[in-house]
Amino acid sequence: MRLVPPAADVRTRLRWMSLGLLLAGMGSVACSRDDHYGRDYVEPVRSHDGSSAKRSRTVVLPTLDEPLPKGKNAVWCASFQMAWDRLATDVLKQPPQVSGAEALCARLNAAPFQEQDLATDSYYAAAGSVKDGIVETITSEMQSRFPSVPAPALTSEQEAIVAYAYLNAGLEFTIPFFDNRSALVFRDSANAEAAVASFGIRHEDESAYENLREQIEVLYADFDKDGREHGHSEARYVVDPCRHSSPCQIVLARVPCRDTLGATLEDVERKINTPSREVAHRRFGPNDVFLAPTQCWRLDHHYEGLEGTDRRLMNPGFEVYWIAEAMQTVRFKLDRSGAELRSESSIVAVSVPRHYVFDRPFLIYMKRRSAERPFLVMWIDNSELLSPFPGS
Protein backbone atom coordinates (compact mmCIF):
# COMPACT_ATOMS: atom_id res chain seq x y z
CA MET A 1 0.00 0.00 0.00
CA ARG A 2 1.29 3.47 -0.84
CA LEU A 3 0.16 6.66 0.87
CA VAL A 4 0.80 10.06 -0.71
CA PRO A 5 0.15 13.49 0.90
CA PRO A 6 -2.12 15.99 -0.91
CA ALA A 7 0.46 18.79 -1.04
CA ALA A 8 1.96 18.98 -4.52
CA ASP A 9 5.47 19.71 -3.23
CA VAL A 10 5.54 16.70 -0.94
CA ARG A 11 5.96 13.21 -2.38
CA THR A 12 5.48 11.13 0.72
CA ARG A 13 4.04 7.73 -0.05
CA LEU A 14 2.92 4.70 1.84
CA ARG A 15 3.05 1.43 -0.04
CA TRP A 16 1.00 -1.44 1.26
CA MET A 17 1.49 -4.85 -0.30
CA SER A 18 0.44 -8.30 0.76
CA LEU A 19 1.18 -11.63 -0.83
CA GLY A 20 -0.62 -14.87 -0.20
CA LEU A 21 1.07 -17.95 -1.64
CA LEU A 22 -1.01 -21.00 -0.78
CA LEU A 23 -0.31 -24.44 -2.17
CA ALA A 24 -2.14 -27.68 -1.54
CA GLY A 25 -0.34 -30.46 -3.36
CA MET A 26 3.03 -30.38 -5.09
CA GLY A 27 2.38 -30.93 -8.79
CA SER A 28 5.96 -30.86 -10.06
CA VAL A 29 7.01 -33.57 -7.60
CA ALA A 30 4.03 -35.68 -8.56
CA CYS A 31 4.86 -35.36 -12.24
CA SER A 32 8.45 -36.60 -11.87
CA ARG A 33 7.53 -39.53 -9.63
CA ASP A 34 4.61 -40.56 -11.76
CA ASP A 35 6.76 -40.52 -14.89
CA HIS A 36 9.19 -42.88 -13.11
CA TYR A 37 6.41 -45.32 -12.25
CA GLY A 38 4.64 -44.98 -15.57
CA ARG A 39 1.45 -43.43 -14.18
CA ASP A 40 -0.58 -40.82 -16.00
CA TYR A 41 -0.31 -37.26 -14.73
CA VAL A 42 -1.29 -34.00 -16.38
CA GLU A 43 -0.06 -30.71 -14.87
CA PRO A 44 -3.13 -28.64 -13.97
CA VAL A 45 -4.19 -26.02 -16.49
CA ARG A 46 -3.87 -22.55 -14.97
CA SER A 47 -7.29 -20.95 -15.13
CA HIS A 48 -6.03 -17.39 -14.52
CA ASP A 49 -2.72 -15.56 -14.06
CA GLY A 50 -3.07 -11.81 -13.63
CA SER A 51 -5.37 -9.01 -12.60
CA SER A 52 -8.59 -9.81 -10.76
CA ALA A 53 -10.24 -7.10 -12.86
CA LYS A 54 -10.24 -9.57 -15.76
CA ARG A 55 -12.36 -12.07 -13.82
CA SER A 56 -15.99 -11.00 -14.05
CA ARG A 57 -17.30 -13.80 -11.82
CA THR A 58 -14.68 -13.70 -9.05
CA VAL A 59 -14.08 -11.18 -6.25
CA VAL A 60 -11.28 -10.79 -3.72
CA LEU A 61 -12.57 -9.67 -0.32
CA PRO A 62 -10.69 -7.70 2.36
CA THR A 63 -12.62 -9.21 5.29
CA LEU A 64 -14.71 -12.27 6.05
CA ASP A 65 -17.77 -10.16 6.93
CA GLU A 66 -17.89 -8.43 3.53
CA PRO A 67 -21.25 -9.20 1.84
CA LEU A 68 -20.97 -11.99 -0.73
CA PRO A 69 -22.03 -10.96 -4.23
CA LYS A 70 -24.52 -13.40 -5.71
CA GLY A 71 -23.25 -15.78 -8.35
CA LYS A 72 -19.53 -15.07 -7.86
CA ASN A 73 -16.51 -16.85 -6.48
CA ALA A 74 -15.11 -15.11 -3.40
CA VAL A 75 -11.52 -15.26 -2.11
CA TRP A 76 -10.20 -14.05 1.25
CA CYS A 77 -6.58 -14.41 2.33
CA ALA A 78 -5.11 -13.24 5.63
CA SER A 79 -2.04 -11.55 4.12
CA PHE A 80 -3.85 -8.26 3.52
CA GLN A 81 -5.15 -8.23 7.09
CA MET A 82 -1.59 -8.87 8.30
CA ALA A 83 -0.26 -5.85 6.39
CA TRP A 84 -3.09 -3.68 7.75
CA ASP A 85 -2.41 -4.82 11.32
CA ARG A 86 1.34 -4.14 10.99
CA LEU A 87 0.59 -0.62 9.75
CA ALA A 88 -1.47 -0.14 12.91
CA THR A 89 1.01 -1.60 15.40
CA ASP A 90 4.39 -0.72 13.86
CA VAL A 91 3.69 2.74 12.44
CA LEU A 92 0.44 4.43 13.49
CA LYS A 93 0.27 2.87 16.97
CA GLN A 94 -3.52 2.80 16.58
CA PRO A 95 -6.13 1.41 14.16
CA PRO A 96 -5.86 3.05 10.71
CA GLN A 97 -8.62 5.48 9.75
CA VAL A 98 -9.00 6.44 6.08
CA SER A 99 -11.29 9.19 4.85
CA GLY A 100 -13.99 7.94 2.51
CA ALA A 101 -13.42 4.32 3.57
CA GLU A 102 -14.75 4.41 7.12
CA ALA A 103 -16.92 1.28 6.82
CA LEU A 104 -14.11 -0.83 5.35
CA CYS A 105 -11.66 0.44 7.97
CA ALA A 106 -14.10 -0.51 10.73
CA ARG A 107 -14.32 -4.09 9.37
CA LEU A 108 -10.54 -4.42 9.01
CA ASN A 109 -9.92 -2.97 12.49
CA ALA A 110 -12.45 -5.35 14.03
CA ALA A 111 -11.20 -8.49 12.26
CA PRO A 112 -10.13 -11.17 14.77
CA PHE A 113 -7.25 -12.69 12.78
CA GLN A 114 -3.92 -12.98 14.63
CA GLU A 115 -0.47 -13.95 13.40
CA GLN A 116 -0.44 -16.61 16.14
CA ASP A 117 -2.87 -18.56 13.94
CA LEU A 118 0.01 -19.19 11.51
CA ALA A 119 3.09 -21.37 11.75
CA THR A 120 6.03 -19.06 12.49
CA ASP A 121 8.00 -20.22 9.44
CA SER A 122 5.10 -19.63 7.03
CA TYR A 123 4.87 -15.83 6.99
CA TYR A 124 6.66 -12.49 7.24
CA ALA A 125 5.14 -9.09 7.99
CA ALA A 126 6.61 -5.66 8.68
CA ALA A 127 5.87 -1.94 8.34
CA GLY A 128 7.86 1.27 8.65
CA SER A 129 9.21 4.30 6.83
CA VAL A 130 11.60 4.12 3.89
CA LYS A 131 13.95 6.72 5.40
CA ASP A 132 14.34 4.48 8.45
CA GLY A 133 15.39 1.52 6.28
CA ILE A 134 12.20 -0.56 6.11
CA VAL A 135 12.79 -1.55 2.47
CA GLU A 136 16.27 -2.87 3.24
CA THR A 137 14.93 -4.69 6.28
CA ILE A 138 12.11 -6.36 4.34
CA THR A 139 14.41 -7.32 1.47
CA SER A 140 17.05 -8.80 3.79
CA GLU A 141 14.65 -10.71 6.02
CA MET A 142 12.64 -12.07 3.09
CA GLN A 143 15.87 -13.30 1.48
CA SER A 144 16.84 -15.00 4.73
CA ARG A 145 13.48 -16.61 5.44
CA PHE A 146 12.30 -17.33 1.86
CA PRO A 147 15.46 -17.47 -0.31
CA SER A 148 13.66 -18.88 -3.36
CA VAL A 149 11.15 -16.00 -3.49
CA PRO A 150 12.06 -12.97 -5.69
CA ALA A 151 12.70 -9.77 -3.73
CA PRO A 152 9.52 -7.67 -3.41
CA ALA A 153 9.33 -4.56 -5.60
CA LEU A 154 9.06 -1.74 -3.06
CA THR A 155 9.22 2.03 -3.42
CA SER A 156 12.50 3.92 -2.94
CA GLU A 157 10.90 7.28 -2.06
CA GLN A 158 12.42 8.41 1.23
CA GLU A 159 9.21 9.90 2.64
CA ALA A 160 7.24 6.76 1.96
CA ILE A 161 5.79 4.33 4.48
CA VAL A 162 5.62 0.63 3.58
CA ALA A 163 3.43 -2.09 5.09
CA TYR A 164 4.20 -5.55 3.73
CA ALA A 165 3.09 -9.12 4.42
CA TYR A 166 3.95 -12.46 2.83
CA LEU A 167 2.30 -15.81 3.50
CA ASN A 168 3.53 -19.17 2.22
CA ALA A 169 1.55 -22.16 3.49
CA GLY A 170 1.13 -25.56 1.95
CA LEU A 171 0.39 -29.20 2.57
CA GLU A 172 1.06 -32.49 0.90
CA PHE A 173 -1.35 -35.38 1.06
CA THR A 174 0.23 -38.45 2.68
CA ILE A 175 -0.84 -40.57 -0.30
CA PRO A 176 -1.73 -38.83 -3.58
CA PHE A 177 -5.15 -39.26 -5.11
CA PHE A 178 -5.94 -40.29 -8.67
CA ASP A 179 -6.40 -37.81 -11.47
CA ASN A 180 -9.90 -38.26 -12.84
CA ARG A 181 -9.59 -39.37 -16.47
CA SER A 182 -13.14 -38.15 -17.14
CA ALA A 183 -14.39 -34.59 -16.99
CA LEU A 184 -16.21 -33.55 -13.83
CA VAL A 185 -19.29 -31.55 -14.79
CA PHE A 186 -19.44 -28.61 -12.39
CA ARG A 187 -22.84 -26.94 -12.11
CA ASP A 188 -22.77 -23.41 -10.71
CA SER A 189 -25.46 -21.54 -8.77
CA ALA A 190 -27.11 -20.47 -12.02
CA ASN A 191 -27.17 -24.11 -13.24
CA ALA A 192 -24.59 -23.44 -15.95
CA GLU A 193 -22.36 -26.47 -16.55
CA ALA A 194 -18.62 -26.66 -17.27
CA ALA A 195 -16.26 -29.61 -17.77
CA VAL A 196 -13.43 -29.31 -15.25
CA ALA A 197 -10.41 -31.35 -14.18
CA SER A 198 -10.64 -33.18 -10.87
CA PHE A 199 -8.89 -35.65 -8.59
CA GLY A 200 -9.87 -38.09 -5.87
CA ILE A 201 -11.07 -41.68 -5.46
CA ARG A 202 -13.14 -42.52 -8.49
CA HIS A 203 -16.07 -44.84 -9.13
CA GLU A 204 -13.73 -47.44 -10.62
CA ASP A 205 -11.61 -47.49 -7.44
CA GLU A 206 -14.26 -49.15 -5.27
CA SER A 207 -13.29 -51.83 -2.73
CA ALA A 208 -9.59 -50.99 -3.04
CA TYR A 209 -6.86 -48.62 -1.84
CA GLU A 210 -7.56 -49.00 1.86
CA ASN A 211 -4.76 -46.68 3.02
CA LEU A 212 -5.79 -43.97 0.58
CA ARG A 213 -9.36 -44.14 1.84
CA GLU A 214 -8.22 -44.10 5.46
CA GLN A 215 -6.60 -40.66 5.10
CA ILE A 216 -9.96 -39.07 4.19
CA GLU A 217 -11.98 -37.83 7.15
CA VAL A 218 -15.66 -37.03 6.74
CA LEU A 219 -16.21 -34.14 9.16
CA TYR A 220 -19.94 -33.89 8.47
CA ALA A 221 -22.44 -35.68 6.26
CA ASP A 222 -26.21 -35.51 5.86
CA PHE A 223 -27.57 -38.73 4.40
CA ASP A 224 -30.97 -40.38 4.62
CA LYS A 225 -31.50 -43.63 6.50
CA ASP A 226 -30.40 -45.94 3.68
CA GLY A 227 -27.15 -44.03 3.22
CA ARG A 228 -28.00 -42.27 0.00
CA GLU A 229 -28.06 -38.55 -0.56
CA HIS A 230 -31.16 -36.39 -0.17
CA GLY A 231 -31.14 -35.88 -3.91
CA HIS A 232 -27.80 -34.84 -5.40
CA SER A 233 -28.54 -31.10 -5.32
CA GLU A 234 -29.48 -31.28 -1.62
CA ALA A 235 -26.47 -33.27 -0.37
CA ARG A 236 -24.47 -31.64 2.44
CA TYR A 237 -21.02 -32.79 3.47
CA VAL A 238 -17.68 -31.55 4.79
CA VAL A 239 -14.46 -33.43 4.00
CA ASP A 240 -10.83 -33.24 5.13
CA PRO A 241 -8.98 -35.00 2.25
CA CYS A 242 -5.99 -35.86 4.45
CA ARG A 243 -6.40 -36.08 8.20
CA HIS A 244 -2.64 -36.57 8.58
CA SER A 245 -1.48 -33.35 6.89
CA SER A 246 0.52 -31.11 9.22
CA PRO A 247 0.79 -28.36 10.23
CA CYS A 248 -1.90 -27.23 7.78
CA GLN A 249 -5.34 -28.62 7.02
CA ILE A 250 -7.57 -28.06 4.01
CA VAL A 251 -11.33 -28.53 4.25
CA LEU A 252 -13.94 -28.77 1.48
CA ALA A 253 -17.57 -28.16 2.40
CA ARG A 254 -20.60 -28.56 0.15
CA VAL A 255 -23.08 -26.46 2.10
CA PRO A 256 -25.50 -23.61 1.36
CA CYS A 257 -23.90 -20.20 0.95
CA ARG A 258 -24.67 -17.61 3.64
CA ASP A 259 -24.56 -13.81 3.36
CA THR A 260 -20.80 -13.64 4.05
CA LEU A 261 -17.77 -15.93 3.96
CA GLY A 262 -17.56 -15.62 7.73
CA ALA A 263 -21.17 -16.73 8.23
CA THR A 264 -20.67 -19.67 5.84
CA LEU A 265 -17.50 -20.66 7.69
CA GLU A 266 -19.34 -20.50 11.05
CA ASP A 267 -22.10 -22.71 9.64
CA VAL A 268 -19.52 -25.30 8.54
CA GLU A 269 -17.83 -25.25 11.94
CA ARG A 270 -21.19 -25.76 13.67
CA LYS A 271 -21.86 -28.76 11.45
CA ILE A 272 -18.42 -30.22 12.20
CA ASN A 273 -18.93 -29.82 15.94
CA THR A 274 -22.42 -31.36 15.89
CA PRO A 275 -22.36 -35.14 16.40
CA SER A 276 -23.58 -37.05 13.36
CA ARG A 277 -26.68 -39.17 13.70
CA GLU A 278 -24.51 -42.20 12.97
CA VAL A 279 -20.84 -42.67 13.82
CA ALA A 280 -20.39 -44.35 10.44
CA HIS A 281 -21.15 -41.07 8.69
CA ARG A 282 -17.67 -39.85 9.63
CA ARG A 283 -15.98 -42.84 8.04
CA PHE A 284 -15.06 -42.90 4.37
CA GLY A 285 -16.26 -46.32 3.27
CA PRO A 286 -14.77 -48.96 0.96
CA ASN A 287 -17.12 -48.09 -1.91
CA ASP A 288 -17.39 -44.32 -1.39
CA VAL A 289 -16.38 -41.80 -4.05
CA PHE A 290 -14.50 -38.53 -3.46
CA LEU A 291 -13.93 -36.05 -6.32
CA ALA A 292 -12.73 -32.44 -6.00
CA PRO A 293 -12.08 -29.90 -8.79
CA THR A 294 -8.46 -29.10 -9.56
CA GLN A 295 -7.38 -25.47 -9.17
CA CYS A 296 -4.31 -23.53 -10.28
CA TRP A 297 -4.47 -19.73 -10.46
CA ARG A 298 -3.04 -16.36 -9.47
CA LEU A 299 -4.99 -13.18 -8.78
CA ASP A 300 -3.50 -9.67 -8.47
CA HIS A 301 -6.03 -7.45 -6.75
CA HIS A 302 -6.18 -3.72 -5.96
CA TYR A 303 -8.51 -2.60 -3.16
CA GLU A 304 -9.72 0.43 -5.05
CA GLY A 305 -11.94 1.53 -2.17
CA LEU A 306 -8.76 2.36 -0.24
CA GLU A 307 -6.75 3.93 -3.09
CA GLY A 308 -6.70 7.51 -4.36
CA THR A 309 -5.80 11.10 -3.48
CA ASP A 310 -9.01 11.43 -1.50
CA ARG A 311 -8.17 8.40 0.67
CA ARG A 312 -6.16 10.22 3.33
CA LEU A 313 -5.17 8.89 6.73
CA MET A 314 -7.04 10.61 9.55
CA ASN A 315 -4.72 9.36 12.30
CA PRO A 316 -3.03 12.20 14.22
CA GLY A 317 0.39 13.03 12.79
CA PHE A 318 -0.28 11.16 9.52
CA GLU A 319 -2.94 13.37 7.94
CA VAL A 320 -0.63 14.27 5.02
CA TYR A 321 -0.62 10.70 3.75
CA TRP A 322 -3.02 9.25 1.20
CA ILE A 323 -3.14 5.67 -0.01
CA ALA A 324 -1.59 5.34 -3.44
CA GLU A 325 -1.64 1.54 -3.59
CA ALA A 326 -3.34 -1.23 -1.64
CA MET A 327 -2.82 -4.51 -3.43
CA GLN A 328 -2.80 -8.23 -2.78
CA THR A 329 -1.59 -11.20 -4.80
CA VAL A 330 -3.00 -14.65 -4.09
CA ARG A 331 -1.67 -17.82 -5.72
CA PHE A 332 -3.46 -21.09 -5.12
CA LYS A 333 -3.00 -24.63 -6.35
CA LEU A 334 -4.98 -27.71 -5.41
CA ASP A 335 -4.41 -31.04 -7.13
CA ARG A 336 -4.02 -34.68 -6.22
CA SER A 337 -0.69 -34.04 -4.34
CA GLY A 338 2.85 -35.22 -4.76
CA ALA A 339 3.77 -38.53 -3.10
CA GLU A 340 3.66 -41.83 -4.95
CA LEU A 341 0.47 -43.86 -4.66
CA ARG A 342 0.77 -47.54 -3.68
CA SER A 343 -2.20 -49.80 -4.37
CA GLU A 344 -3.75 -51.54 -1.40
CA SER A 345 -5.47 -54.90 -1.09
CA SER A 346 -9.17 -55.24 -1.74
CA ILE A 347 -11.64 -54.83 1.09
CA VAL A 348 -14.15 -57.56 1.62
CA ALA A 349 -16.78 -55.59 3.53
CA VAL A 350 -19.30 -53.80 1.31
CA SER A 351 -21.33 -50.78 2.33
CA VAL A 352 -23.87 -48.58 0.59
CA PRO A 353 -21.66 -46.18 -1.43
CA ARG A 354 -21.70 -42.48 -0.67
CA HIS A 355 -20.51 -39.92 -3.18
CA TYR A 356 -18.61 -36.88 -1.90
CA VAL A 357 -18.46 -35.07 -5.22
CA PHE A 358 -17.79 -31.32 -5.26
CA ASP A 359 -19.59 -30.60 -8.52
CA ARG A 360 -21.80 -27.84 -7.06
CA PRO A 361 -20.82 -24.58 -5.27
CA PHE A 362 -18.72 -25.24 -2.17
CA LEU A 363 -16.53 -23.65 0.50
CA ILE A 364 -12.77 -24.20 0.84
CA TYR A 365 -10.65 -23.12 3.75
CA MET A 366 -7.09 -23.65 4.96
CA LYS A 367 -5.90 -23.37 8.54
CA ARG A 368 -3.21 -24.46 10.92
CA ARG A 369 -4.63 -27.54 12.62
CA SER A 370 -4.01 -26.15 16.09
CA ALA A 371 -5.38 -22.67 15.24
CA GLU A 372 -8.84 -21.32 15.83
CA ARG A 373 -9.06 -19.25 12.65
CA PRO A 374 -8.25 -20.07 8.98
CA PHE A 375 -5.89 -18.01 6.84
CA LEU A 376 -7.64 -18.71 3.53
CA VAL A 377 -11.39 -18.92 2.89
CA MET A 378 -12.99 -19.24 -0.56
CA TRP A 379 -16.50 -19.73 -1.88
CA ILE A 380 -16.41 -21.48 -5.26
CA ASP A 381 -19.67 -20.54 -6.95
CA ASN A 382 -18.71 -21.05 -10.60
CA SER A 383 -16.00 -22.63 -12.77
CA GLU A 384 -14.00 -19.43 -13.46
CA LEU A 385 -11.15 -20.46 -11.13
CA LEU A 386 -11.35 -24.20 -11.79
CA SER A 387 -8.91 -25.86 -14.16
CA PRO A 388 -10.69 -26.89 -17.36
CA PHE A 389 -10.62 -30.54 -18.33
CA PRO A 390 -7.93 -31.05 -21.00
CA GLY A 391 -9.42 -30.92 -24.47
CA SER A 392 -12.80 -29.60 -23.33
N, C-alpha and C positions, 0 to 999 in steps of 0.2 A: 504494500500500500504506500502511496506517495501523497504527502500533504504539502500544499504550496500556499503561501500567504497571499492575500489579495493585492498588496502593494506592488506596483509594477517594478520598483527598483529593488525588490527583495526576491530572491529566488530560492527561498527555503522550501524544501520538499520533504514529505514523509512517504516512504515507499513501504507498502505492506503486501507481502507475498506469502502464500502458503502452498505447500505441495503435499499432496496425499498420494503415496505410491503403495497400492494394496494389491498383493498377489495371492491368489489361492490356487495352488498347483504350479508346477515348474515344467512348462511345456518343452523347453529345449532339452532338459535332461531326459524327459520321457521319450522324445524323438530318438536320441542317440541309443538309449537302451532298447527301445523297441526295434530299431533297425538291426541291432545285434542279435535279437532273438527272433527276427523275422515276423514280428507282429505289425499289423497295420496301424499307422498313426498319421493324422493330418494336422499340421499346425493350424490353430484356430484362425479364421479369417477375421481381421480387425474390422469392426463395424464402423468405427469413427476414430479419427486422429486429428484433432484440431479444435477450433473454437466451438463453444457450446451454442453460439448464435446460429450455427448452421444446422442445428438439430431442432426441428420445429415441434417435436413430440417428447422432448426431454428438458427438464429444468434442474438446475443446481441450486440447492437451498442453503441459506446461511445458518438456519436453526431448525431444530426438530419440531418446533411449534408453529412454523410457517404454514399457512393454509396450502393444502395440496390441490393443484389445478386438475380438473377433471380430464381424464383421458391421456395423461402424460406420465412418463417415467419421472421419478424424482430421486435425486442423489444428495446425500448429506455426508460430509467427511469432517472429522474433528480438526483438521489442520488449520482451517480458517479461524475457528474458535480459539485455538492455541495462539495464533498470531495476535488476535484481538486481546486476549487475556494478558499476553506479554507486554503489549502496548500499555495496558492499564497498570500493571505491577512494576514494570521496569522503567517506564518513562513518565507517564502522567501521574502515577501514584494514586489514581482513582479511576472509576469507570469512565470510559470515553463517552463524550456527548458531542454529537455532530448535528449542526443545524440542518433542518430539512429532512433528517432521517431519525427523528426522535423515536418512532415506534420500533424501527429495526434495532436501534441502539438499546432500547429497553429489553428486547428479546435476547440480544447477545449478552448484555450485562447480567441477565437473570439465568442464563443457561448453566446447568449444573455440572458440565463436563470438567474433569480435573485430569491433569497430566499423570496423576497416580494411577489412573485407569489403564495406562500404557506400560508395556515393558520398557525399562530404562534404556535399553539398547536399540529401541525401535524409532526414536524420534529425537529431534533437536529443535529448540525454539529460543529466540533471543530478540531483544529490541533495544535500540539506543540511537544516538546521534552519530552522523557520519564523522563530524569533526572530533568526536571522542574515540574513533576507531572501530565502530560497530561492524563496518563492512569487512575489515581485516579480521576481526574476531570471528565473524560468521564463516568467512572463507576458510580460515585456518581450522576451526573446530569441525566444520563439515568434512574437510579433507581428512582429518584424523578419524572421525567416527564413521564416515561413509566414503572411503577412498575411491570407490568405483563410480560415484555420482559426480557428474560435471559440476564445476563451481557455479553457484547461482549468479545470475546477471543482476547486480545491484547498482544503484546510482552512486556516482562519485561526487555529487554536489555536497559541499562542506556543511551547508546549513540544513541538510536533509535529516530526517528521522526515518529509521528503517525498523519495521517489525516483520520478523520472518519465522516460519515454522516449516518443518519437514517431517513427514511420517512415512516410515517404511515397515510394513507389517505383512507377514505372509504365513502360509501354512502348507504343509505337504501331507497328503493323505498317506496313511501307513501302507496301504495297498492301493494301487491305482485302479480306477474303474475302467470299463470298456468304452470306447467310442461307439456311438450308435451309428451303424452303417445305413440306417434309414433316416429320412428327415422326420423331425418332430414338428408336428403342426401346432404352432402356438396361436391361440385365439385371444385377441386382446379384449378390452372392456367394451369395445364397439362391435365385437364379433367379427372383426377382420382377421383373416388367417394368413400366416406366413410360415414357410418351411425353414426351420432353423436347425443348426447343429446341436447335438446334445451328447451327454455321457451318462453312464450309470450301470445298473444291472438290468439287462434287457429281458424281454419275454423269453428269448431262446436260452437264457441262462438259468432257468428254473431247476431246482433240486441239485444245485452245484455251487461251488465256490463258497464254502462254509465260512472261511476266515474273512473273505471280502464282505459277506453279509453281516458278520458279527460286528464289524466296525461301524455300521450304520446304527444310529440310535433314533428311534421314533419318540420325539418329545411330547407329541400330542397327536391324537387321531380321533376322528368322529366317524364311526362306521355303524351300520345298523346291526341287528342281532345276528344275522348270518354272515357278517364279516364283509359284506359288500358296501360300496359307497352309496350315499344318499343321492344317487344320480350324479354323473361325472361333474356337472357344473356346480353341484352343491357340496362336493367333498371338501373337508377341512383337515389339514394336517401340517405338522411342523417337524422337520427332519434335521438332525445333525449328521452330515455325511460321514464324519470320522470322529468318533467319540474319543479317540486317542491323540488327536492333534494337540500340540502344546508349543508355545503358551497360548496360541490363538485358537479360536473356535469360529466356524462359520455356520450359520443357521439359515435354512430356507423354510418359509412359511406360506402355505397357500390358505389365506384367510381373507375375509372381506376388508376392503380398504376403509379406513376411518378418515376424519377430516384433516388430520396431520400425520406426518411420519411418527411423531412421538406417541400419539394416541394409538396408532396401529401397532407400534412396538409394545406399548403397555398391554394391549389386548393379547398379543402373542405371549407375553410373559405371564399373564394371568392364566392362559390356557396351559402353559407348560407347568405351572405350579398347582394346577387343579388335578387331583388324581383321576386317572382314566377309569371308566366304568369297568374295564377289564384290564388286568395286569398284562395280558398278552398283547394289548394294543400298543405297548411300548417296545415290543420285540419285532424286529424285521424278520419275517418268516422265510422258509426255504423256497417258497414259490412266489414271493413278493417281487414287485418290479419298482425300480427307482430310476427316474430319468430327469435330468436337469439341463436347461439350456446352457450352452457354452457362451462365454463372454470374453471379449478382448477389445478394449477401447481406451481412449484418452480424451479428456475434456479439459479445455482451457476456458475458464469462466471469469468474467469481470462482474463484480457486484456494482452495477451502474447506479443503484440507489444510494451508494456511498461516495461516488466519484463526481468531481466537478468543482468549479471555482466557487459555487454557492454552498458547498459542503464543508463548512469551516468547523474546526474544533471550538467548542464553547468552554472547555476546561480552563480555569484560571492560569494565565501565563503562557497559554498555547493558542490564543485566539487568532494569531496571525497565520496559522496553518490551515490549509484546505487539502482535502484528499484528492490527490492526482491519480492514484491507482490503487485499487483493491481487487486483487485477482487470486484465483485458486486453480491449480492444475490437479486433476485426479486421474490416475491410471488404474485400471482394474483388469484382472484376468482371472477367469475361472474355467478350468477344464478338468480333465479326468485325473490329473496329478502326475507325479514323476517317477515313482518307484516301480520296479518290475512286478507284474502280476504273476502269481503262481497259482495254477489250478488246484482246487481242493476236491476231495472225494465227494461222491454223491451222498445226499441225505435221504434216508429212508422215509422219515416222517413226512406226511403231506398235510398241508393246511389249506384253507380257502385262501386263494391269492388276493393280496391287496396291492393296488397300484398307486404308488406315490409319484405321480407324473406332474411336473411343473409346466403344464402347457396352457395355463391360464394365468392372469395377473397374480403376482406373489411378492412377498417381502423377503429381502436378504439383509442380514446384518452380520458384522464381524466384531468380536470383542476378545479381550483377554479373559481366559476362563475364570480367573479369580476376581475379575473386576465386576462392578455393579453396572457400569454403563458401557455401551458399544462405542467404537470409534468410526464406524461406517454403517450407515443405514440407507437402503435403497428400496423404492417401490418400483417394480417392473410391471408397467401397465401395458406396454406394446413392444414390438420386436425391434425398435429402432437401435437399441444397444446390444441386441443379441446377434451372435455370429450366424450369418446365413449358411444354410446347408450347401456344401460344395456342388456346383452345377445347377443350383436352383435359380 
